[in-house]
């Protein structure tokens, strides 16, 4: 299931900042994995000009999650990096379902912000499950592509 807002018109020369996704799951590092997939997709289809936050923003242990940053803090960081757009997200599911088949399941929400105004330009949310022999990262990649695809035609 996927729900998306209409895509805005985007500057094709813009620098994009991609923040770590907030991890609302029991799976360690899911937010960093989602951020990595999103930044690679954006670099391949929207702009090779990507900035990523410091590595320590992704640090989390097995029993503690990485510290979430406020929207204001993320926008200030993106502006300091010269970015025009900031991508934030949330991971709501990142696991293999329990059972004989152990299907991969991913739930994500993505928002694109205009760094100059702080406004939200685009948002999408979705969930996807795969087949028992499919990799969790492959399902996440497919879902992120589906969530972000309207941005390609908005350039």
Backbone torsions as a table, in degrees:
resi	resn	phi	psi	omega
1	UNK	NA	135.2	179.9
2	UNK	-138.5	135.3	173.4
3	UNK	-124.6	130.4	-177.8
4	UNK	-135.5	147.9	171.9
5	UNK	-82.8	162.8	174.6
6	UNK	-62.1	144.3	-178.3
7	UNK	-76.7	139.2	177.5
8	UNK	-84.6	169.8	171.9
9	UNK	-81.1	131.5	-174.7
10	UNK	-118.2	150.2	175.9
11	UNK	-79.2	120.0	-175.9
12	UNK	-71.7	-17.3	-179.2
13	UNK	-96.7	3.1	-171.8
14	UNK	-71.0	153.1	171.0
15	UNK	-90.4	136.2	180.0
16	UNK	-110.2	136.2	172.3
17	UNK	-108.2	134.5	179.8
18	UNK	-121.8	111.8	-178.8
19	UNK	-82.9	157.0	173.3
20	UNK	-60.4	138.5	177.2
21	UNK	-74.3	141.2	176.7
22	UNK	-71.1	128.0	-176.4
23	UNK	-95.1	109.5	177.4
24	UNK	-103.2	22.6	-177.7
25	UNK	-112.6	177.9	175.4
26	UNK	-89.0	-3.2	-176.5
27	UNK	-88.4	116.0	178.6
28	UNK	-60.5	142.7	174.4
29	UNK	68.9	10.2	-179.8
30	UNK	-61.8	-36.5	179.4
31	UNK	-64.1	-41.4	177.5
32	UNK	-68.0	-36.8	177.7
33	UNK	-65.4	-43.4	178.5
34	UNK	-64.9	-41.1	177.6
35	UNK	-60.3	-43.6	-179.5
36	UNK	-61.0	-45.8	179.6
37	UNK	-64.5	-43.5	-179.8
38	UNK	-63.6	-44.1	-178.3
39	UNK	-66.1	-37.9	177.6
40	UNK	-67.1	-38.7	178.4
41	UNK	-65.2	-45.2	-179.7
42	UNK	-63.4	-42.9	179.0
43	UNK	-62.5	-35.6	-178.3
44	UNK	-79.2	-29.3	-171.6
45	UNK	-118.3	-22.5	-175.5
46	UNK	-115.4	-50.1	-176.7
47	UNK	-163.0	131.6	175.4
48	UNK	-76.5	-5.0	-177.9
49	UNK	-91.1	88.5	-175.5
50	UNK	-119.1	138.6	170.6
51	UNK	-120.0	140.9	-179.4
52	UNK	-120.7	150.6	-179.6
53	UNK	-71.3	169.4	177.8
54	UNK	-57.7	148.7	-177.6
55	UNK	-57.9	-32.7	-178.1
56	UNK	-65.6	-17.5	175.9
57	UNK	-66.5	-21.3	-178.3
58	UNK	-95.5	-8.6	-174.9
59	UNK	-64.0	129.2	173.4
60	UNK	-154.7	151.3	178.5
61	UNK	-96.1	-178.9	179.0
62	UNK	-67.9	-27.7	-177.2
63	UNK	-109.7	-4.9	178.9
64	UNK	-133.8	142.6	-178.6
65	UNK	-87.4	159.2	175.0
66	UNK	-64.5	149.8	179.7
67	UNK	-67.3	129.9	176.5
68	UNK	-77.2	140.9	177.8
69	UNK	-99.8	146.6	178.1
70	UNK	-73.1	158.6	177.9
71	UNK	-58.6	-40.7	179.4
72	UNK	-62.0	-45.2	179.5
73	UNK	-62.5	-42.0	179.3
74	UNK	-65.4	-41.8	178.2
75	UNK	-63.9	-40.6	177.7
76	UNK	-63.7	-42.5	178.0
77	UNK	-62.2	-47.7	-178.8
78	UNK	-60.2	-42.3	178.9
79	UNK	-62.6	-40.9	-179.8
80	UNK	-65.5	-20.9	179.0
81	UNK	-92.1	-1.1	-179.8
82	UNK	80.0	18.9	-178.7
83	UNK	-82.2	148.6	175.1
84	UNK	-95.8	-34.6	-178.3
85	UNK	-122.8	144.3	176.1
86	UNK	-122.5	128.2	176.6
87	UNK	-104.5	124.4	174.1
88	UNK	-121.1	162.6	-179.7
89	UNK	-162.3	171.2	177.8
90	UNK	-134.8	140.7	174.7
91	UNK	-106.0	116.8	-178.9
92	UNK	-104.1	-16.9	176.0
93	UNK	-153.7	136.4	179.8
94	UNK	-160.4	85.4	-173.4
95	UNK	-163.3	170.3	167.2
96	UNK	-98.8	129.0	-179.5
97	UNK	-64.0	148.5	179.0
98	UNK	-75.5	136.8	178.3
99	UNK	143.6	-177.8	-176.7
100	UNK	-61.8	-44.1	-175.6
101	UNK	-83.9	-28.0	178.8
102	UNK	56.2	51.0	-177.7
103	UNK	-67.2	142.9	176.1
104	UNK	-73.7	142.4	179.4
105	UNK	-138.1	133.6	-178.0
106	UNK	-133.5	138.6	173.4
107	UNK	-130.5	127.7	-175.8
108	UNK	-139.1	150.6	169.9
109	UNK	-129.4	138.1	-177.6
110	UNK	-131.7	138.6	176.2
111	UNK	-132.5	137.8	174.6
112	UNK	-110.4	126.1	-178.9
113	UNK	-110.2	146.3	168.7
114	UNK	-84.2	116.5	-175.0
115	UNK	-65.9	-34.8	-177.3
116	UNK	-67.8	-38.0	-176.5
117	UNK	-105.3	-18.1	-177.0
118	UNK	81.0	-0.3	-177.0
119	UNK	-78.7	155.9	176.0
120	UNK	-89.0	122.2	-177.9
121	UNK	-93.4	-30.9	-172.9
122	UNK	-156.4	144.2	173.0
123	UNK	-147.4	151.6	178.9
124	UNK	-152.9	150.3	179.4
125	UNK	-142.1	145.9	179.9
126	UNK	-167.5	166.6	176.5
127	UNK	-138.2	145.3	-178.1
128	UNK	-149.5	141.8	172.1
129	UNK	-124.1	155.0	-177.5
130	UNK	-116.5	-167.6	179.3
131	UNK	-90.1	164.4	-172.3
132	UNK	-60.1	-27.7	-178.7
133	UNK	-99.4	8.1	-178.3
134	UNK	-91.9	143.0	179.5
135	UNK	-75.1	144.9	177.6
136	UNK	-59.0	-41.5	179.8
137	UNK	-64.9	-32.3	178.3
138	UNK	-68.2	-39.5	177.4
139	UNK	-66.3	-42.1	177.9
140	UNK	-62.0	-41.7	179.2
141	UNK	-62.7	-42.9	178.1
142	UNK	-64.0	-43.1	-179.6
143	UNK	-65.5	-46.0	178.9
144	UNK	-61.6	-39.6	177.7
145	UNK	-61.4	-40.3	178.8
146	UNK	-67.7	-38.5	-179.7
147	UNK	-70.1	-37.3	-174.1
148	UNK	-95.7	-11.5	-175.4
149	UNK	-52.0	-39.9	-179.8
150	UNK	-60.7	-22.0	-179.6
151	UNK	-68.7	-27.2	179.8
152	UNK	-64.9	-42.5	-179.5
153	UNK	-77.4	-10.7	-178.3
154	UNK	-88.4	-0.4	-178.0
155	UNK	-79.5	NA	NA
